[in-house]
Amino acid sequence: MNFIEEIVEKDLQEGKNDGRIQTRFPPEPNGYLHIGHVKAICMDFGIAEKYGGVCNLRFDDTNPAKEDTEYVDSITGDIAWLGFKWGHIYYASDYFQKLYDLALQFIREGKAYVDEQTAEQIAEQKGTPTEPGRPSPYRDRPIEENLRLFEAMQAGEIEEGKMVLRAKIDMANPNMHFRDPIMYRIITSYPHHRTGRKWNVYPMYDFAHGQSDYFEGVTHSICTLEFVVHRPLYDYFIDQFVPQGEYRPHQYEFNRLNITYTVMSKRKMLQLVKEGLVAGWDDPRMPTVCGLRRRGYTAEAIRAFIDKIGYTKVEGMIDVGLLEHTIREQLKEKAPRVCAILDPVRLVIENYPDGQKETITAENIDGKAELGTRPMPFSKELWIERHDFQEEGSKDFYRLSPNGREVRLKSAYIIQATRCDKDADGRITTVYANYDPLSKSGTEGGNRKTKATINWVDCNTALDAELRLYDRLFSVEDPSADPRDFRELLNPDSLHVVTAKVESALANVKKQDHFQFLKQGYFVVDDDSTPEHLIFNRTTSLKG
C-alpha cells in the first residue's frame, strides 16, 4: 500500500465519515491532460475503486479567460480512454451562487474586504517569508461599504482589474497564503463557457476548492505536494462556516510526476502548440494523454507505469526510459513482427527463375505460431536495407558482402552476394546475389545456420509508407531546471520522416494497430493514415 491507502484504511477502521470514501479529480479546463495528471487520476479514481467509494470529476472552471469546452471534451475522453469511470460530473461553476453567498457572509462577519490596490501593490505589501506584510489601506473599510462594492463588482459596474475581494486574516502570518489572500476577482472580458455573462466576479482557487469539496461531500481531497502550504488556508475557510465536530473534507498531498526530457507545465505546452513548435496537443512528442495515445502508448501501459513509480512525499525525477520500457514490455508480447525497409536498395537474385513468384509463410511472432502467420510474397527482386550490404565487407561485418559469406533472408532462403551496381556518384543502386533453393526456412534443408539474417520485402508488392521517427522533445534531461528559454532546449532531431517499403500484409491496417518493425522498433498506425497513404509512428525503440 502507498501512504494514502494506509490513511484511508485507518479512517475506515476508525469509522471516520461513517465509513464513506469519496474523492474527486478537479482539472482546470484550460488545456489537455498530460501524464502528470494521469498520476493524480490513478490515485483519485483508484482509491475510490479499491475501497468501494465514489470519485467524481469536477472541472475547476473559475477562469473564463483560459477555459474552453474543447478542453472539457478532451479531458472526459482521455479519462474514459484510460479506463476510469466517474460517479458524477460537476463544475466549480455549479457552486458559483453558493460561493458568492458565502463571500457575502464573510464580508458581513468582517472577514473579507474589497481592495482597490493594483496587483503589483498587493504583491509588494504582502512582505516576504521573513518580513511581515503591511495592511492594505482599504483593510478597515466599513462592512456596508464592502458589501456595496462587492455587489457592484458582480453587477458589472466596476472595471476589470480595479478591485478584488480579499480575506481579512493575518498580514504577519509566517505562511504567506494567510496574508489576506484574494478570494474574488473581476473578469468581464470573456464569457464563461457554461454561465455566459451571468457572473462578473469569479472565485480564486484557494477559496473555491475546499468549499466545493465540502458541498460535494468529498472525504479525501488528494493533491500534489505544492499544495501543502495551501492546506492551512483550505482548513481555515471551512472552519469559518462549518461547526467543529461536523463533517469536513481533508486534504492530503503526494509527489507530482516529473519526467526527464519533457515539461509538465500546461502554460509551456500551450506555447509549444500556439507557436507551431509541435503539431498540436496530440503531437506524439508531447506528454499529453492524446499525444501518448497517438504515439502508440496504451492505457494499460501508462497505468502500469504509474503503478511502478508509486506515490511518496518526496519530489523526484523519473527517467523517461522507464516509461519506454513499460510500453516495450507490453508490446513485445502482442505486437506482430513485420518487415519495413527504411533505406531501401534493390536486391536481384540472379539465379532465381525469371517470372517466378511464391509465398513465404512467416510467423507474426517468432516461435509462437499459435499467434498467427502471414503471407510474404517472394520473387526475383527484393528490397533490403542499404546498411545490410558492404561492397568491401570488413572482417566483423556478417551481413551481405561479395566475400562468399552466406546470409539468410528472414523466413526465406540463404543467399550470397556477388556484386553491385553504382550510380555516377558512387552510390549503390542494386545488389546482386545467388540463392540456395534448398535452404528455404521450414523445409528439411532450411536448418542450415548463418551468422546473420536480414529483412526484406518483395519489390513487386511492397507498399510505400510514411514512417515518423520520434525522439525526445527536449535535448536536456531537465528543461525546467535550465536557465535558458525552454524553446531553446528543443531537440532539433525529435522527428525524422522517411518513406519506407513495407510488407503488403499491412495494406488493411486500422488506426492504432501496433507492430514491431523488425530491427527498427515498435510502431503504431497514425490517426491520419489511409489505405492510400499509410502512416506509422514509432512508439519506441527495441531497446532502451
N, C-alpha and C positions, 0 to 999 in steps of 0.2 A: 504493500500500500504506500501511496505517497502521503505527505503530511496533511494534505487537505482531506483525504479519505479518512485518515486517523481522527481528525477533528469531527467529521460527520458521524463516524461510528460512535465516538464518545457522546456526541449530542443525542444520538438515537438511544444509547444505553441510559442516558440520564432523563430521557423523555422530554427533552427541550422542544419547544414549539409543537407540543403534543405529538411528537414523532413525525412531524411533517417535514419533507425536504423539497424546497423549491429554489431553483436557480434561474438565471436569465443570461442571455447573451445580448449585450447592448451596443451594436455597431452604430457608428455615425454614417448616414447615407451620403457621404461626400467622397467616395472612392470605391474601388473594388477590393474585395477581401484578398489578403496575402497570407503566406504560410505562417506568419506570426499570429494572425487571427485564428488559424486552424488550431494552434496550441490551446488558445482560450476556448474555442468551440469544443474541442475534445474534452476539456475539463468541465465546462458548464453542462454540456449535454451528457457527458459520460457519468458525472456524479448522479444526475437525475436517473439515468438508465440503470446504474448499478444498484441504487438504493430505492427504486420504486417511486421516485419523485417526479416532479414536473420541471421542465426547462422551457421558459418562454423566450421568444425572440422579441426584443424591444428596440426599435430604432430610436436613437438619440437625435431626433430631428429638431434641434434647438437653434440652428443657424441657417436660415433660408438662403443666405448669401452663397453657401457652398454645396447645398443639397439638391438632389435630383431623383426623380422616380427611376431613371436609368440605373442608379446605384442600388435602389431598393430591390429592383427586379434581379439584378446581378447577385446581390447578397443572398436572397432567398433561393435562387437557383444553385448557387455554389454550396450552400448548406445542405440542400436536398441531395446534390450530387455526392457529397461526402458521406451520405448515408444517415443523416440525423433527422429527427422529427421533433418539431416544437409543439408545445401544448397550445399556445395561442400566439398570435402576432399582435404586439402592442406598439404604440408610439409614445414618445415623450409628449407629443402634441395632444394625445388623448387626455393629458392631465394639465393642459395649459390653464384651464379655468381654476382647478384646484390649487395649482401653484400660485396663480395670481391672487386668489383669495388668501392663501397662506402668507404671501408677501404683504398684503394689506394688514393681516393680523400682526405681523412682525412690526410694521410701522406703528400701528395703534398701541402696541406694547412698548414702544420706544426702543426697539431692537433693530431698526433699519432707518435709513435716511437717504434723501436724494442729494447727490453730489454733482456740482456743476463744473468741477475741475476737468481739465483735459486728461487724456490717458497718460500723457507724459508727466503731468504734475502728480497724478495719483501714484504712479510708479516711483517717482522721486521722493515723495513724502512718506513712502512706506518704510524707508530706512534700509538697513542691511541686516544680515543674520546676526551681526554683533552689535548693531546700534538700533535702538528703538525708533519706531516711526513717529511722525508728527501728526496730530489730529487735523482733519480737514476743516477748513473754515466754515463748512456747512454742517459739521457733525452735530451741532446742538440746535439746529433749526427746529421750530415748533412742530409737534406731531401733525397738527391740522394742515400746516403748510406742506409737509412731506406727503400727506395723503392727497392734497390737491394737485401737487406737481406730478406725483406718480400716476394719478388718474389722467392728467393732461398728457403725460408721456404715452399712455395707452390710447388715448383718444386721437393721437396723431398731431397734436398741437405743438409738439416740441421737435425740433430738427434732430435728425440722426447725429449722434456723437456729442450732443450738447449736455446730456445728463445721463446719469446711471443711478441705480438704486444699490446702496451698499449696506451690508450687515454692520451693526454697531456692536463690536465685540471688544477688542483689546489691541491698541496700536503699539503696545510694548511687548506683546507675547513673543517668546522666542521662536515659535512656529509662525512664520510669516504669512501662512494661509489664514491665520486668525486676525490679521491686521486689517480689519474692516473689508472683507472680500466683496467683490461686486456680485450682486445677486441677479440684476437685470440690466440689459442694455437696449437701446432703441435700434431697430432695423426696419427701415421703411423703403429701402431701395429695391428690395426683392420680395415678391410674393412667396408665401410658404407653399410647398408642394402639395399640402393637404388642406390647409386652412385659408389659403389665399391671402386676402388683405385684412382678415379679421383681427389679427394681432399686430401691434406696432412695437411691443416690448417682448423680449424673449429671455428666458432664464438661462443663467450660466450653468455649466456642467455641475459644479460643486453644489449648487442649490437644487438642481433638477434631479440629480441621480439618486441620492439617498431617499428623497421623498417619493420618487417613482417606485423605487424598491419597496417602500413601505405601503404605498397604495396598492401594489400588486400582491403583496404577501410574500415577498422573497425572504427566504431564511438565510441563505448563504450567498452573499454578494461577492463574487470572486473576481479579483482584478490583478493586474501586474504590479510589480514592485514600486514603480514610480508613484503609485497612489498610496503608499504607506504614509507619507506626510499629509495626505488629504484625509486619512481616516478619522483623526480627531474632529475635523470640521464636519465630516459625514455624520458622526455621532452627535455633535453639538446641535446641528439643525434639527435632527429628530428629537433630541431632548427638549427642544423648545415647545413642542406641541404634543408629544406622546408621554403620558404619565409613566412614572417609574413603575417597573414590575409588569407592564403590559408588553405584548409582542412588539419586537422591533427587529429589523434585519441587521446582520453583522457582516462587516467587510473583511475579507481575507485576501492575502496577496501572494503571488508566486512569481518566479523569474520569467521575464519575457524571452522570446526566441530571437536570437541574433545568429545569423549565418554568414560565413565568410563569402567574400566576393559578391556581395549584394547589399542593397539598402532596404530598410524596413519602414522608411518614412513615406507616408502617403503623399506628403507635400512634394517630396523629391520624385516620387513615381509620377505624380501628375505633371511635373515639369518635363520629365522624360517623354511623356505622351504628347503634351501640348507643343513641345518644341520639335517633335518629329524625330527624336533621338532613338526611339523604338517605334515599332509598327502599330502600337496600341496597347491597351491594358492587357490584351491576351497575347502579346508578343511572347513567344516561348522562352525568351531570355529573362522575362520578368518573374519575380517571385509570387505573383498573384496566383490565386487558385485557378483562374481561367487560363493563365499563361502556362502553368504547370500541366494542366489538363491537355492543352494543345500540344505541348512538348511530348506528351505521352505518359506522364505520370498518372497512375491510377489512384483512386480514392483509397483503396486498401493499402497501397504502398505509403501514401502520405500519412495515413493514420498509424501504420506500423512504425514509421519514422518518429512520430510524436511519442509513441509508447517507448521507443528506445531511449530518447533523450530524457524523459521523465520531468519531474517538477521539483524545484528546490526553492530556497530563499536567497540564493546566490546568483548574481548575474554572471554570464559567461558567453563564450562564442563557440558555436557548433560548426565543425568543419563541413562544408557542403559535400565533401566526399562521402559522408555518412548517408546523406540523402540519396546520392547517386548509387551508393552500394545497396540501399534498400530496394530501389526500383530494379536494379540489376538482378538482385537475388530473386525477385518475384518473376521477372520476365524470362529468366533463363529456364524456368520450369514449364513455360507455356507458349513462348513466342516461337512460331515456326522459323526454321532456318532456311534462307533463300540466298541466291547469288545476286549481287549487284556489282557491276564493274564501274568504278568511279572515274578511272582514267584509261579508257579502252584503247587497245591496239589489236588489230586483226591477226588471228592465228589461222593459217591454212594448213590442214593435214593432207600432205601431198599424196600419200598412198591410200587415203580414204576414197572409196568409189565415187566418181562424179555423179551427182544427182541422187545419191542415196540419202535417205533420211530415216532416222529411227527415234524411238522414245526411250529415254533413260528413266527408270523409276527411282526417285530419291526420297529418303525418309525426311519428314518435316523436322524431326529431332533425332539426331544420330543415336542408334541403339534403342530407340523407342518406337518400333514400327506400329505399336498399338495407338500411337498418337497421330497416325496418318502418314500417307505418302503423297507425292505429287509427280506429275509427268514433266520431264525436261526434254524438249526437242533437241536432237543432236544431228549435226551434219558436218560437211567438209570444212565449213568456215565458222569460226567461233570468235567471240570477243574475250580477251583476257586482260588482266591488269598490266599496265606498262611496266610497273616495278617488278613484275614476276619474270621479266626477261632481261638478261645482260648479254651483250654481244661478247664481251670479254669476261666471262664468269670467273670471279675470284675463288680462291680455294674454299672459303667458308660460305659461298653462295650455292645453295642447294636447289634452287628453282631452275627455270629454263635457261639454257645456255648451250651453244653448239660445241659442247665438250664431251658428248656421249653419255651424259648423266640422264637417268630416267626420272620422269616426274609424272605423278598421277593427276589426271583431270578429275575433280571432285565427283564421286559416284559413277565415274565412267571409265575411260581407258588410260593406259600408260603411254606416254609419248616421249619422244626425243627430239629436241630442236636441231635443225640442220643449218639454217642460215636466216638472213633477214634482209629486207629492203629498207632504203632510207630515202628521204626527200632531199632537195637541194641544200637544206640547212643541216643535214646530218641527223635529222630526227627519224627514228624508226617508224615505219608505216605498216609493215607486215612482217610477221614472224612465220617461218615455215618449219614444219615438223613431220615426223612419221609416227604412226601409232602401231601398237601391237594388238591386232584384232582378237587375240585370245586372252587379253588381260582385263576384260570388262568386269567391273565390280559386280559381285553377286553370282559370278559363274565360277566354275572349277578353277579356271586359270586366273581368276581375279584376286587371288590371295597374295600375290606377289607384292612385297613391300617396297616402298620407295621412301627416300628421306624427305620428300616434300610433296604436298598436294596443293594444287592451285584451283581457283574458282574460274568459272567460265559461263557464258550464255551463248546461245545459238544466234548467229548473225541474222538469219532469215526471219526469226520470230521474236527477237528481243524487243522490248518496249523502251522508249525513252522516258525517263523520269527525272523530275527536278528534286534534287536532294539538298536540303538545308542543313548544313553542318553547324550546330550551335556550340558555342563555348561560353565561358563565364562572362557575365556582362561587364564586370569591372576587372581591371588589371592588378589591383591591390587587394590584399586579404581583408582589410578592414577599412572600407571607404569612409565610414563615419568618423574614424579617428584621424584621418589625413587632413591636414590644414588646407589643402588645395580645394578649389571648387570641385564638387563631386563629378561634374560633367567632364572635367579634365582627366578623370581617372577611368573613363570608359575604355573598355578593351577594344581596340580597332579591329581585332581578329575574332570578335564574338560571333560573327556569322560569315560563312562561306557558302555560296550556292554553286552547285555543279550539276551538269546534265549527265546522268549515268545510264547505262544499259542494264535493264533488269529482266528477270525471267518472265516469260509470257504467262506464267501462273498467276501473276499479280494483276492481270487485266481486270478482274472483277472485285477488287478490294473495296472495302467500305471504310468510311471515315472512322478514325480511332482504332482501326485494326493494327495490331503490333506484329513486328517481325524482327528477327535478328538477321541483319545482312552480314553474311559470313566474313569474318576478319575486319568488319567495318564498324559494328556497333549495333545498338538497338534503335529501331526506327518505328515511327507511327505515321499512319496516313493523315495528312493535314486536313483541316476542315474545308479548305478551298480546293481540294483535289477533285478532279473529274476523270472519267474514263479517257477523255481526250487529252488531258494534261495531268498526269499523275504527279503528286507532290508528297514527299515524305520528309518528316522532321526527325533529326537524330535526337533521341531521348538521352542517351548516354553512351559512352564508350564501352567496350567489352571488359576493360579492366580499369581499376582505379589508378 
